[in-house]
Amino acid sequence: MRFLWFGKKKAKVVQAPVAPEVAKLEVYSVTGFICESNPDPSSRGSQLDPHVINSAILSILSEAKSPADLAAQEFFQERGAIVLPISDYSFAPERGFSARVIDGDTKRTVLIGNPEVIARATTPFSPAIAAGVLSEPTSFVVAIDGIAYANFGITKEAI
């Protein structure tokens, strides 16, 4: 004797293939770059060549390895910056970057950080840099020997 429920085969359930989730690619880029070669015209000796400013920034950022820092390094290399020797490198998330950049016979103290921290260590910002800080409060200010020369932001996009 044969039981009916043993003889029947169960229908196979076919599941639709699940598309694998594509990981979003994060792209970092430098925005709002402002470079003042002479932010304090009343002070003698405050003028720096933009190439020196860009090279000082690249030299300090070359020590950092985050994706945002690598994007900034690429940005400054595209502007012709070169890596100069540095000493006394330091980084703290709340304060930013600092180091001494050796430009030939000249040692320059370079600070890169958020505007509030840099404002305490420098002369007043030039009108262009102050405007850049107001338009992007999370930007970075670059100070060389106590004078703010540059301002830039780094943005992240997921594509």
GIKA-V434897 format. One record per residue. RES is the residue in one small letter. SS is DSSP state (H for helix, E for strand, C for the rest). PHI is phi in whole degrees, -180 to 180 (NA if undefined). Layout:
BEGIN
RES:SS:PHI ; RES:SS:PHI
END
This chain:
BEGIN
m:C:NA ; r:C:-117 ; f:C:-88 ; l:H:-65 ; w:H:-76 ; f:H:-81 ; g:H:-84 ; k:C:-88 ; k:C:-96 ; k:C:-79 ; a:C:-72 ; k:C:-76 ; v:C:-92 ; v:C:-101 ; q:C:-97 ; a:C:-66 ; p:C:-64 ; v:C:-90 ; a:C:-70 ; p:C:-66 ; e:C:-73 ; v:C:-87 ; a:C:-68 ; k:C:-72 ; l:C:-91 ; e:E:-92 ; v:E:-118 ; y:E:-104 ; s:E:-150 ; v:E:-86 ; t:E:-128 ; g:E:60 ; f:E:-70 ; i:E:-125 ; c:E:-129 ; e:C:-106 ; s:C:-76 ; n:C:-140 ; p:C:-72 ; d:C:-131 ; p:C:-61 ; s:C:-74 ; s:C:-95 ; r:C:-74 ; g:C:81 ; s:C:-92 ; q:C:-81 ; l:C:-127 ; d:C:-68 ; p:H:-56 ; h:H:-63 ; v:H:-67 ; i:H:-63 ; n:H:-62 ; s:H:-67 ; a:H:-64 ; i:H:-63 ; l:H:-61 ; s:H:-61 ; i:H:-73 ; l:H:-68 ; s:C:-67 ; e:C:-82 ; a:C:-93 ; k:C:-125 ; s:C:-74 ; p:H:-58 ; a:H:-66 ; d:H:-68 ; l:H:-66 ; a:H:-65 ; a:H:-66 ; q:H:-60 ; e:H:-63 ; f:H:-59 ; f:H:-74 ; q:H:-66 ; e:H:-64 ; r:C:-93 ; g:C:87 ; a:C:-70 ; i:C:-123 ; v:C:-84 ; l:C:-100 ; p:E:-64 ; i:E:-131 ; s:E:-143 ; d:E:56 ; y:E:-67 ; s:E:-149 ; f:E:-140 ; a:E:-139 ; p:C:-53 ; e:C:-80 ; r:C:-108 ; g:E:107 ; f:E:-101 ; s:E:-152 ; a:E:-171 ; r:E:-102 ; v:E:-102 ; i:E:-99 ; d:E:-113 ; g:C:68 ; d:C:-92 ; t:E:-105 ; k:E:-103 ; r:E:-116 ; t:E:-88 ; v:E:-120 ; l:E:-121 ; i:E:-132 ; g:E:-172 ; n:E:-72 ; p:H:-57 ; e:H:-63 ; v:H:-70 ; i:H:-68 ; a:H:-61 ; r:H:-74 ; a:H:-109 ; t:C:-133 ; t:C:-69 ; p:C:-57 ; f:C:-65 ; s:C:-67 ; p:H:-57 ; a:H:-67 ; i:H:-71 ; a:H:-61 ; a:H:-66 ; g:H:-63 ; v:H:-66 ; l:H:-65 ; s:H:-76 ; e:C:-141 ; p:C:-64 ; t:C:-92 ; s:C:-76 ; f:E:-107 ; v:E:-110 ; v:E:-110 ; a:E:-117 ; i:E:-123 ; d:C:51 ; g:C:84 ; i:E:-125 ; a:E:-78 ; y:E:-110 ; a:E:-147 ; n:E:-146 ; f:E:-157 ; g:E:-119 ; i:E:-126 ; t:E:-111 ; k:E:-124 ; e:E:-124 ; a:E:-104 ; i:C:-121
END
